[in-house]
Amino acid sequence: MVVHCSAGVGRSGTFICADICIYMLDDILKVNIAEVVKGIRKQRAYSIQTSEQYLFCYDIVLEYAQKRGLIPHNVNMAQMLAIG
């Protein structure tokens, strides 16, 4: 699979992070998105450039986990991040 945006870091990094996290959920049923981002940034500096891209990774993981029945559908982003 090849993924690339104009600079190859922002949107590409976001997609790659989401993909890795989904595979982790399928494989070991847990994921640490912050650690995945750190790992990606070791290989490609500045990956996932904006807070919106970072939160989008969380949103993708949340929706995927809900669709797989791993967490309840009534859990929202604020609850998942323990910020609300």
VOBA-1610 file (N, C-alpha, C; in pm, whole numbers, padded with zeros to 5 digits, always signed):
BEGIN
Met+00084-00116+00000Met+00000+00000+00000Met+00089+00123+00000Val+00054+00223-00078Val+00127+00349-00082Val+00032+00460-00044Val+00074+00544+00049Val-00005+00659+00093Val+00086+00780+00088His+00039+00889+00030His+00123+01008+00023His+00039+01133+00007Cys+00069+01235+00087Cys+00010+01367+00068Cys+00120+01458+00016Ser+00098+01586+00009Ser+00196+01675-00055Ser+00335+01667+00009Ala+00343+01673+00142Ala+00474+01666+00209Ala+00503+01526+00261Gly+00402+01441+00266Gly+00422+01305+00312Gly+00428+01288+00462Val+00377+01386+00537Val+00383+01376+00682Val+00249+01397+00752Gly+00174+01496+00716Gly+00050+01529+00786Gly-00060+01428+00764Arg-00123+01436+00650Arg-00235+01345+00620Arg-00186+01202+00604Ser-00071+01185+00544Ser-00016+01049+00530Ser+00011+00987+00666Gly+00073+01064+00755Gly+00102+01015+00889Gly-00024+00980+00965Thr-00129+01060+00945Thr-00257+01034+01011Thr-00315+00902+00964Phe-00314+00880+00835Phe-00368+00756+00779Phe-00285+00636+00827Ile-00155+00650+00827Ile-00067+00541+00869Ile-00089+00509+01017Cys-00101+00612+01099Cys-00126+00592+01242Cys-00257+00516+01263Ala-00362+00560+01196Ala-00492+00494+01209Ala-00482+00347+01166Asp-00412+00321+01059Asp-00397+00185+01009Asp-00323+00097+01110Ile-00215+00147+01165Ile-00139+00072+01265Ile-00225+00044+01387Cys-00298+00145+01433Cys-00382+00130+01552Cys-00492+00027+01531Ile-00552+00026+01413Ile-00656-00072+01384Ile-00598-00213+01385Tyr-00481-00230+01327Tyr-00417-00362+01330Tyr-00385-00404+01473Met-00341-00307+01556Met-00310-00339+01695Met-00437-00383+01770Leu-00547-00313+01746Leu-00672-00352+01811Leu-00713-00492+01769Asp-00699-00522+01642Asp-00734-00656+01595Asp-00642-00763+01653Asp-00515-00728+01673Asp-00416-00826+01715Asp-00410-00844+01866Ile-00396-00733+01941Ile-00375-00744+02086Ile-00484-00676+02169Leu-00585-00621+02102Leu-00701-00559+02168Leu-00668-00439+02255Lys-00554-00376+02232Lys-00524-00250+02300Lys-00430-00169+02211Val-00433-00038+02234Val-00350+00050+02153Val-00319+00176+02233Asn-00200+00228+02214Asn-00159+00355+02273Asn-00126+00448+02157Ile-00219+00532+02123Ile-00205+00617+02004Ile-00084+00709+02017Ala-00061+00764+02135Ala+00053+00853+02154Ala+00185+00781+02124Glu+00196+00657+02167Glu+00318+00579+02140Glu+00331+00544+01993Val+00219+00517+01927Val+00222+00490+01783Val+00272+00614+01710Val+00222+00730+01748Val+00266+00856+01685Val+00416+00877+01708Lys+00463+00854+01829Lys+00607+00867+01858Lys+00689+00774+01768Gly+00641+00651+01753Gly+00713+00555+01668Gly+00716+00599+01523Ile+00605+00650+01474Ile+00600+00698+01336Ile+00695+00817+01319Arg+00695+00907+01417Arg+00780+01026+01408Arg+00929+00993+01414Lys+00964+00878+01471Lys+01105+00836+01469Lys+01148+00801+01327Gln+01053+00757+01248Gln+01084+00719+01110Gln+01059+00832+01011Arg+00964+00919+01044Arg+00928+01030+00954Arg+00893+01151+01040Ala+00989+01240+01056Ala+00971+01358+01141Ala+00849+01438+01099Tyr+00784+01497+01199Tyr+00668+01586+01180Tyr+00541+01514+01135Ser+00540+01382+01137Ser+00417+01311+01100Ser+00306+01350+01196Ile+00186+01360+01143Ile+00068+01403+01217Ile+00096+01543+01272Gln+00077+01641+01187Gln+00121+01778+01215Gln+00028+01861+01301Thr-00101+01836+01297Thr-00195+01925+01366Thr-00271+01849+01474Ser-00326+01927+01566Ser-00408+01864+01671Ser-00531+01798+01611Glu-00583+01855+01503Glu-00699+01795+01437Glu-00664+01657+01381Gln-00546+01643+01323Gln-00504+01513+01270Gln-00485+01412+01384Tyr-00427+01459+01493Tyr-00405+01373+01609Tyr-00539+01325+01666Leu-00632+01417+01684Leu-00764+01380+01736Leu-00840+01292+01638Phe-00818+01311+01509Phe-00883+01228+01409Phe-00840+01082+01425Cys-00714+01060+01460Cys-00667+00923+01488Cys-00749+00862+01602Tyr-00768+00939+01708Tyr-00848+00891+01820Tyr-00991+00863+01775Asp-01047+00950+01694Asp-01184+00934+01647Asp-01198+00806+01564Ile-01101+00779+01478Ile-01104+00659+01396Ile-01097+00534+01485Val-01007+00535+01581Val-00991+00420+01671Val-01118+00400+01753Leu-01176+00508+01803Leu-01300+00499+01880Leu-01411+00437+01796Glu-01431+00488+01676Glu-01537+00435+01591Glu-01513+00289+01555Tyr-01390+00255+01524Tyr-01358+00116+01490Tyr-01385+00024+01609Ala-01340+00065+01727Ala-01359-00018+01847Ala-01508-00035+01878Gln-01586+00070+01856Gln-01730+00059+01878Gln-01794-00035+01777Lys-01755-00026+01652Lys-01812-00114+01550Lys-01775-00259+01573Arg-01660-00283+01631Arg-01617-00420+01663Arg-01676-00470+01793Gly-01744-00383+01867Gly-01803-00421+01994Gly-01704-00426+02108Leu-01590-00361+02093Leu-01488-00361+02197Leu-01517-00261+02307Ile-01589-00154+02274Ile-01633-00056+02373Ile-01777-00017+02340Pro-01851+00029+02439Pro-01991+00064+02416Pro-02007+00181+02318His-02121+00183+02251His-02148+00290+02154His-02176+00423+02221Asn-02209+00424+02349Asn-02239+00550+02415Asn-02114+00623+02467Val-01995+00567+02449Val-01871+00632+02488Val-01838+00735+02379Asn-01808+00859+02424Asn-01771+00961+02325Asn-01624+00998+02340Met-01578+01087+02254Met-01437+01123+02250Met-01390+01181+02384Ala-01468+01270+02444Ala-01429+01331+02571Ala-01412+01225+02680Gln-01501+01127+02684Gln-01490+01020+02783Gln-01368+00934+02756Met-01343+00906+02629Met-01229+00823+02594Met-01098+00891+02634Leu-01092+01021+02615Leu-00970+01095+02649Leu-00970+01142+02793Ala-01080+01118+02866Ala-01094+01158+03007Ala-01074+01308+03024Ile-01135+01385+02932Ile-01122+01531+02941Ile-01257+01598+02964Gly-01361+01524+02982Gly-01489+01590+02997Gly-01574+01517+03089
//
